[in-house]
Amino acid sequence: MYKNTHLVYDMLQAIRKLELYEGGGTMDQFYYIFDGKKWDWMESNEDWAKKDIEEYNFELVTSAMTDEDKALAASKQSEKNLLAYFDFEYSDVVHYLEWGSSLTDPRGKTNVVARWRLQLCREQKLAIIMADTFKVEITAHPWEVEDNSNQYKYILAEGIHFSFPLHRYKLFDKIYNQYTLRLDYGKWTYTAVPNKKSRVRSNNNYYNVKHDWTDKGFNFSLEIPPAVVMRAMTFLKDLATEEFGFSPTVPDNMPGNKLLKYFVQYPMDVNVGLYVDMLGYDFGCQVLRKNESNFDLVCDYLKLPKTKSLKKAYHANYAALAICYFLSKEVGIDDINIWQYFLTGQKLMDNDIDILGIDKTGKIYFRKKANEYSFSNRHWHSVWMLEKWGAKRTGEILSDVLLQSMDEYKYHCFLMLEFDYPDGNLPQELAQAIYRYGISKEAHDIGNRLREQNVKRIDKCSIIFDLTQKELAREEETPEGIFKVARTGRDLYDISEKLHNCVRIYVDKMLRKDCTIYCLQKEDKFLACIEVSNGAVVQASGMCNKKLSGYLLDTVISWSARNNLVYAVS
């Protein structure tokens, strides 16, 4: 396998020297190495950066490193020792790495990027971006690492070693993997490898969705470095100048991965690429490559007003019209005066806007997996705020929640409004807190205090549940934590407070024997909440109702099996 890899590399080098590429075109190739001192990918013209990737040793570096670890890694960088980079913020695999994984669990494996390459062929109007990656595997849970140790080093296959603070890794495969993005400007298309296809359902119809490694939410996503994007875009803009006689203007706030893919398809209006992805094939067939603006076409499909302010917003921010449509359909805000507070956003409660799809009936569905924060069915929130405070303050409060990072306090505050005051009849003190602070930690804390006073007033905390011996016998201590049953209303309240969920309202359900609530604790930390009903685990979640995964999921499933419970969580 090594020999085959060398042959391919030598062949490419020979082609470059002969200036032959795909039937007679010249090719320029650029190399990008991760610079430990600048902590970024930098273009390198040095001969040592162009060697076969398997001739190097590697040091693993990540976006989670401390300044001390970064300095240590930078000191080890040399012509023979490259820094292989992994970005925790970009890939979905971070969730599994945070919690650890067994060696046999494929979710514990991930890739790190050792080098980027860019090939440009002007005659063929072709740009190819390549990421040289190695596969690694986690070999220890974070809690197994000694507290006084901040660096682990492991000598791996053939002298390759990785270092990473507080986690242990081993090389999973000696052979590197190559991720490629082929941008074929001459054919108006792109091809990314690897990729995958999936089918999603909406309104009793199924839609085919294609994802690739440049998309967040893929098994192993990569963000193409700005230096690579800039060089590739300069090349593509030159080709566009030859085609149209001028260089099309592109937005400066579109992620590089999307910009490259949309530009080869719609160079005059890259923003429309998002709506082709959302609306599907029928809409895409109506988009002409030479259209300088598809604003009217998008508005016709989404039934949005064609105002000057929306048109300006569309050209400034590719996600603007999608967010306005979402506000109208899912949140119940049709007031264009409120939309103005959202026109610069590109996320919805920490979800990228491109997770949304819109079917033929206009219904919104998820093209990609969303995080656990639900942002639909908030109609009463907006109606109540509009009636009470008007468009300006309502827009300010809701935009701060929908467009900004969604921390546990904001999410819990939403739950509080949803379950405690479904009719919008909030206590005056809580209403004043929301007006003053918005959906925030301050409002959450005030609401929490009021709720606890209310719970104490109706005396539900003092309720003691009548549990059977079988229900009590499920309590047990494991290396991963202690499984405890909720014995009182106070127990339910404590679980709800620690895990930021709504299990506190299950007092009546437990009194009726409809269910039994358990929690998994390790020392003073609450890890999971479990609902058992009719001999089955029907709900199991972690902080803020997030689905369990990794070792927590394995632990709860094993506990279920030991207690003859069917694990029925979807």
Secondary structure as UniProt FT lines:
FT   HELIX           2..18
FT   TURN            22..24
FT   STRAND          28..35
FT   TURN            36..39
FT   STRAND          40..44
FT   HELIX           47..50
FT   HELIX           53..55
FT   STRAND          57..62
FT   TURN            63..64
FT   HELIX           67..75
FT   STRAND          81..86
FT   TURN            88..90
FT   TURN            92..93
FT   HELIX           94..99
FT   TURN            103..104
FT   HELIX           106..108
FT   STRAND          109..121
FT   TURN            122..125
FT   STRAND          126..138
FT   HELIX           142..144
FT   TURN            147..148
FT   STRAND          152..155
FT   HELIX           157..159
FT   STRAND          161..164
FT   TURN            165..166
FT   STRAND          169..171
FT   STRAND          177..184
FT   HELIX           185..187
FT   STRAND          189..193
FT   STRAND          195..202
FT   TURN            203..204
FT   STRAND          205..212
FT   TURN            213..214
FT   TURN            216..217
FT   TURN            219..220
FT   HELIX           226..244
FT   HELIX           256..265
FT   TURN            267..268
FT   TURN            270..271
FT   HELIX           272..279
FT   HELIX           281..284
FT   TURN            285..286
FT   TURN            289..290
FT   HELIX           295..302
FT   HELIX           308..316
FT   TURN            318..319
FT   HELIX           320..326
FT   HELIX           327..331
FT   HELIX           336..339
FT   TURN            340..344
FT   STRAND          347..348
FT   TURN            349..350
FT   STRAND          351..352
FT   HELIX           353..355
FT   STRAND          356..358
FT   TURN            360..361
FT   STRAND          364..366
FT   HELIX           379..403
FT   HELIX           408..420
FT   TURN            422..423
FT   HELIX           428..437
FT   HELIX           441..457
FT   TURN            458..459
FT   TURN            461..462
FT   HELIX           469..473
FT   STRAND          476..478
FT   TURN            479..480
FT   STRAND          481..485
FT   HELIX           489..499
FT   HELIX           503..506
FT   HELIX           507..511
FT   TURN            512..513
FT   STRAND          516..522
FT   TURN            523..524
FT   STRAND          525..533
FT   TURN            534..535
FT   STRAND          536..541
FT   HELIX           543..545
FT   HELIX           550..562
FT   TURN            563..564
FT   STRAND          566..567
//
